[in-house]
Amino acid sequence: MRTPCIRVCSLDPFTGLCTGCGRTTDEIAGWMRFSDEEREIIMESLPARLAALFPDSAETLEAAG
């Protein structure tokens, strides 16, 4: 089963998102129960969530790319 976890588990106090993978606590807790389709939908949303959490990192990556 595919997972976005990178073993950096820390919740952002303002958004409630994991700063490592971008998931909510409900998504993390329910990951094993979700269907493949539900997990894929969440996976597709994670890059945007992480970019919103770390906007300076996204700009740095774009400049380097």
C-alpha positions as CSV (number, residue, x, y, z in Angstrom):
1,M,0.0,0.0,0.0
2,R,1.3,3.4,-1.0
3,T,1.7,6.0,1.8
4,P,3.0,9.6,1.8
5,C,4.6,9.2,5.2
6,I,8.2,10.3,5.4
7,R,8.5,9.7,9.1
8,V,8.5,13.3,10.0
9,C,5.5,13.4,12.1
10,S,4.8,16.9,13.4
11,L,1.4,18.7,13.3
12,D,1.3,22.3,12.3
13,P,-0.6,24.1,15.1
14,F,-2.4,26.4,12.7
15,T,-3.6,24.1,10.0
16,G,-3.6,20.7,11.8
17,L,-1.6,19.2,8.9
18,C,1.4,16.9,9.3
19,T,4.4,18.9,8.2
20,G,6.0,15.8,6.8
21,C,3.3,14.4,4.6
22,G,0.6,17.0,4.6
23,R,-2.2,14.8,5.8
24,T,-4.8,15.6,8.6
25,T,-4.9,13.5,11.7
26,D,-8.1,11.9,10.5
27,E,-6.5,11.0,7.2
28,I,-3.5,9.5,9.0
29,A,-5.6,7.5,11.4
30,G,-7.9,6.2,8.7
31,W,-5.3,5.5,6.0
32,M,-5.5,1.7,6.3
33,R,-9.4,1.8,6.1
34,F,-9.6,4.1,3.0
35,S,-10.1,2.6,-0.4
36,D,-7.3,2.9,-3.0
37,E,-9.3,5.6,-4.7
38,E,-9.7,7.6,-1.5
39,R,-6.0,7.4,-0.8
40,E,-5.1,8.4,-4.3
41,I,-7.4,11.5,-4.1
42,I,-5.6,12.5,-0.8
43,M,-2.2,11.8,-2.3
44,E,-3.0,14.1,-5.2
45,S,-3.8,17.0,-2.9
46,L,-0.7,16.7,-0.7
47,P,1.8,18.7,-2.9
48,A,-0.5,21.7,-2.8
49,R,-1.1,21.4,0.9
50,L,2.7,21.2,1.6
51,A,3.3,24.1,-0.7
52,A,0.8,26.2,1.3
53,L,2.5,25.2,4.5
54,F,6.0,26.0,3.2
55,P,5.6,28.7,0.5
56,D,9.3,29.7,0.6
57,S,10.4,26.1,0.0
58,A,8.2,25.9,-3.2
59,E,9.8,29.1,-4.5
60,T,13.3,27.7,-3.8
61,L,12.5,24.5,-5.6
62,E,11.1,26.3,-8.6
63,A,14.2,28.5,-8.8
64,A,16.5,25.5,-8.5
65,G,14.6,23.4,-11.1
